[in-house]
Amino acid sequence: MEKIKKVVFSVAVVGLTLPTVVFAQFKNPLKSDLSSVAGFTEAFLKAAVFILFPIAVVFVVYSGFLFVAAQGNSEELAKAKRNFFWTIIGVALLLGAWALAVLIKGTIDPILGGA
C-alpha cells in the first residue's frame, strides 16, 4: 500500500507541475521597480507566490489523497485533517504577506512620489 501511495503521489506531482512548466509564459517577476524597499519586497513576494503556489496546490491534492487513503481510520483521518489545515494556513500566510506588501507599497508610493 505504501508503494502505491508513493507512485500515485509522484504521478500527481508530475501531472500538476509539468503543464505549469511547459505551457507557462515565464516573465521575470523581479523586472519591476526595485529602487525602493517596498518595490523590492513586493517583487520578492510576487516571485515567492509564483514559485510556491503550485507547490501548495500539490500539497492540497496530497491531503485529499490522505483523506481517501484513510478509509475511515480515525488516526489517518486526523493526520489528513492536520495536513490540510497546515497547508491552508501556509497558503493564507503566503498570499497574505504578498497582499500586505502590495497594500503598503500602494500606500507609501503616492506619499514619496513614486507613483
C-alpha positions in Angstrom: 0.0 0.0 0.0 2.9 2.4 0.8 4.4 1.8 -2.6 1.1 2.6 -4.3 0.8 5.8 -2.3 4.3 6.9 -3.4 3.5 6.1 -7.1 0.2 8.0 -7.0 1.8 11.0 -5.3 4.6 11.0 -7.8 2.2 10.9 -10.7 0.1 13.7 -9.2 3.2 15.9 -8.7 4.4 15.4 -12.2 0.9 15.7 -13.6 0.2 19.0 -11.8 3.6 20.7 -12.3 4.6 19.6 -15.8 1.9 21.6 -17.6 2.8 24.6 -15.5 6.4 24.4 -16.5 5.7 23.5 -20.2 2.9 25.9 -21.0 3.6 28.8 -18.7 4.9 32.0 -20.1 7.5 33.0 -17.7 8.0 36.7 -17.1 10.7 38.0 -14.8 8.9 38.8 -11.6 11.8 40.9 -10.4 11.7 43.2 -13.5 9.7 45.8 -11.7 10.7 48.8 -9.7 13.5 47.7 -7.4 14.7 51.2 -6.4 12.7 51.2 -3.1 12.3 48.7 -0.3 8.6 48.5 -0.9 9.1 47.7 -4.6 11.7 45.1 -3.8 9.5 43.5 -1.1 6.6 43.3 -3.5 8.7 41.8 -6.3 10.3 39.3 -3.9 6.9 38.2 -2.5 5.4 38.0 -6.0 8.2 35.7 -7.1 7.7 33.6 -3.9 4.0 33.3 -4.7 4.7 32.4 -8.3 7.1 29.6 -7.2 5.3 28.3 -4.0 1.7 28.4 -5.1 2.0 25.4 -7.4 3.7 23.5 -4.6 0.8 24.4 -2.3 -1.6 23.0 -4.8 0.3 19.7 -4.8 0.0 19.6 -1.0 -3.7 20.3 -1.1 -4.1 17.4 -3.6 -1.8 15.2 -1.3 -4.0 16.0 1.7 -7.1 15.0 -0.4 -5.3 11.7 -1.2 -4.7 11.2 2.5 -8.4 11.6 3.2 -9.2 9.0 0.6 -6.4 6.6 1.8 -7.6 6.9 5.4 -10.7 4.7 4.6 -12.4 5.6 7.9 -9.3 5.1 10.1 -9.6 7.8 12.8 -5.8 8.2 13.2 -5.2 8.5 9.5 -8.2 10.9 9.2 -6.7 13.1 12.0 -3.3 13.1 10.1 -5.1 14.1 6.9 -7.0 16.9 8.7 -3.8 18.2 10.2 -2.1 18.1 6.8 -4.9 20.0 5.2 -5.2 22.5 8.0 -1.5 23.4 7.9 -1.5 23.6 4.1 -4.3 26.1 4.1 -2.5 28.1 6.9 0.6 28.2 4.7 -1.3 29.3 1.6 -3.0 32.0 3.7 0.3 33.3 5.1 1.9 33.3 1.6 -1.0 35.2 0.0 -1.5 37.5 3.0 2.2 38.5 3.0 2.0 39.4 -0.6 -1.2 41.3 -0.3 0.2 43.2 2.7 3.3 44.2 0.7 1.2 45.4 -2.2 -1.0 47.4 0.2 2.0 49.0 1.9 3.6 49.8 -1.4 0.4 51.4 -2.7 0.2 53.5 0.4 3.8 54.6 0.5 4.4 55.3 -3.2 2.0 58.2 -3.5 3.5 59.8 -0.4 7.0 59.5 -1.6 6.2 60.5 -5.2 7.0 57.1 -6.7 3.6 56.6 -8.3 
